[in-house]
Amino acid sequence: MPTDAEDPGELNPRESARIRRRDRDADAEARDLLRPGMGKVFKQIQDAQARAAKEPTGRRRRKR
């Protein structure tokens, strides 16, 4: 019978802890957007993008 260290499908405890930390850090950004008040920030960003899309992109040249 293989032990946990010999089984190729199992990770050692240090490696599994490192993977858990990596996953937790990666999910932190997504959780950060769920904080109270972030809906307001999201709406402000969407409104600013909508205003920028409606504004003309540049000046028109005069015909000579």
PAZAPA-4460 file (N, C-alpha, C; in steps of 0.05 Angstrom, whole numbers, plus 32768, in hexadecimal, padded with zeros to 4 digits):
% residues 64
    n_x    n_y    n_z   ca_x   ca_y   ca_z    c_x    c_y    c_z   seq   type   mol
   8011   7FE8   8000   8000   8000   8000   8011   8019   8000     1      M     A
   800C   802C   7FEE   801C   8044   7FED   8013   8057   8003     2      P     A
   8026   8066   800F   801F   807A   8022   8017   8094   8013     3      T     A
   800F   80A8   8023   8007   80C1   8016   801D   80CE   8006     4      D     A
   8036   80CC   8011   804D   80D8   8003   8053   80C9   7FE9     5      A     A
   804D   80AF   7FE8   8054   80A0   7FD0   803E   80A0   7FBB     6      E     A
   8026   80A7   7FC3   800F   80A7   7FB0   8011   80BF   7F9E     7      D     A
   8013   80BB   7F84   8017   80D2   7F72   7FFE   80E4   7F70     8      P     A
   7FE7   80DA   7F78   7FCF   80EA   7F76   7FCB   80FD   7F8E     9      G     A
   7FDA   80F8   7FA3   7FD7   8108   7FBC   7FEE   811C   7FBE    10      E     A
   7FE8   8134   7FC9   7FFC   8148   7FCE   8005   8148   7FEB    11      L     A
   801E   8150   7FF0   8026   8151   800C   8019   8169   8019    12      N     A
   8018   816A   8033   8009   817F   8041   8013   819B   803B    13      P     A
   802D   819F   8038   8038   81B9   8031   802E   81C3   8016    14      R     A
   802E   81B1   8003   8025   81B8   7FE8   8007   81BE   7FE8    15      E     A
   7FF7   81AF   7FF5   7FDA   81B4   7FF6   7FD4   81CE   8004    16      S     A
   7FE4   81D5   8019   7FE0   81EE   8027   7FE7   8205   8014    17      A     A
   7FFC   8202   8005   8004   8217   7FF2   7FEE   821C   7FDD    18      R     A
   7FE3   8206   7FD3   7FCD   8208   7FBF   7FB5   8216   7FCB    19      I     A
   7FAE   820F   7FE4   7F97   821C   7FF1   7F9C   823A   7FF4    20      R     A
   7FB4   8242   7FFC   7FBB   825F   7FFF   7FB9   826D   7FE4    21      R     A
   7FC3   8260   7FCF   7FC2   826C   7FB4   7FA5   8270   7FAB    22      R     A
   7F94   825C   7FB0   7F78   825E   7FA8   7F6A   8274   7FB8    23      D     A
   7F70   8275   7FD2   7F63   8289   7FE3   7F6C   82A5   7FDA    24      R     A
   7F85   82A9   7FD3   7F8E   82C3   7FCA   7F82   82CA   7FAF    25      D     A
   7F7E   82B7   7F9E   7F72   82BC   7F84   7F55   82C3   7F87    26      A     A
   7F47   82B8   7F9A   7F2B   82BE   7F9E   7F27   82D8   7FAE    27      D     A
   7F3C   82E3   7FB9   7F39   82FB   7FC9   7F30   8313   7FB9    28      A     A
   7F39   8315   7FA0   7F30   832B   7F8F   7F12   8329   7F89    29      E     A
   7F08   8312   7F84   7EEC   830E   7F7F   7EDB   8315   7F98    30      A     A
   7EE5   830C   7FAF   7ED7   8312   7FC8   7ED8   8330   7FCE    31      R     A
   7EED   833D   7FC6   7EF0   835A   7FCB   7EDA   836A   7FBE    32      D     A
   7ED1   8360   7FA6   7EBC   836E   7F98   7EA1   836A   7FA5    33      L     A
   7E9E   8358   7FB8   7E85   8353   7FC5   7E82   8363   7FDE    34      L     A
   7E95   8373   7FE5   7E93   8384   7FFD   7E7C   8397   7FFB    35      R     A
   7E71   839F   8012   7E5C   83B4   8011   7E66   83CD   8004    36      P     A
   7E56   83DA   7FF3   7E5E   83F2   7FE6   7E6B   83EF   7FCB    37      G     A
   7E73   83D7   7FC5   7E80   83D3   7FAB   7E6C   83D3   7F94    38      M     A
   7E53   83CF   7F99   7E3E   83D1   7F84   7E3D   83EE   7F7A    39      G     A
   7E40   8401   7F8D   7E40   841D   7F85   7E58   8423   7F73    40      K     A
   7E6F   8419   7F7A   7E87   841D   7F6A   7E83   8411   7F4E    41      V     A
   7E78   83F9   7F4D   7E73   83EC   7F34   7E61   83FD   7F22    42      F     A
   7E4B   8408   7F2E   7E38   8418   7F1F   7E46   8432   7F15    43      K     A
   7E57   843E   7F26   7E66   8456   7F1D   7E78   8450   7F05    44      Q     A
   7E85   8439   7F05   7E96   8431   7EEF   7E85   842D   7ED6    45      I     A
   7E6F   8420   7ED8   7E5E   841B   7EC1   7E53   8436   7EB6    46      Q     A
   7E4B   8448   7EC8   7E41   8462   7EBF   7E56   8472   7EB0    47      D     A
   7E6F   8471   7EBB   7E85   8480   7EAE   7E8B   8474   7E92    48      A     A
   7E8A   845A   7E90   7E8E   844D   7E76   7E78   8454   7E62    49      Q     A
   7E5F   8456   7E6C   7E49   845D   7E5A   7E4C   847A   7E51    50      A     A
   7E54   848C   7E63   7E58   84A8   7E5B   7E6E   84AA   7E47    51      R     A
   7E84   849C   7E4B   7E9A   849D   7E38   7E92   8492   7E1D    52      A     A
   7E81   847F   7E1C   7E78   8474   7E02   7E66   8487   7DF3    53      A     A
   7E58   8498   7E01   7E45   84AC   7DF4   7E54   84C5   7DEB    54      K     A
   7E6B   84CB   7DF7   7E79   84E3   7DEF   7E87   84DF   7DD5    55      E     A
   7E8A   84F5   7DC5   7E99   84F3   7DAC   7EB6   84ED   7DB2    56      P     A
   7EC2   84DE   7DA0   7EDE   84D6   7DA5   7EF2   84EB   7DA0    57      T     A
   7EED   84FE   7D8F   7F00   8513   7D88   7EF3   852A   7D7A    58      G     A
   7F03   853E   7D73   7EF9   8555   7D65   7EF6   854F   7D47    59      R     A
   7EE3   855C   7D3C   7EE0   8559   7D1F   7EF1   856E   7D11    60      R     A
   7EFC   8567   7CFB   7F0C   857A   7CEC   7EFB   858C   7CDB    61      R     A
   7F04   85A5   7CD9   7EF5   85B8   7CC8   7EFB   85B2   7CAB    62      R     A
   7EE7   85B5   7C9A   7EEC   85B2   7C7E   7EF8   85CC   7C73    63      K     A
   7F0B   85C9   7C62   7F18   85E1   7C56   7F0E   85E6   7C3A    64      R     A
***
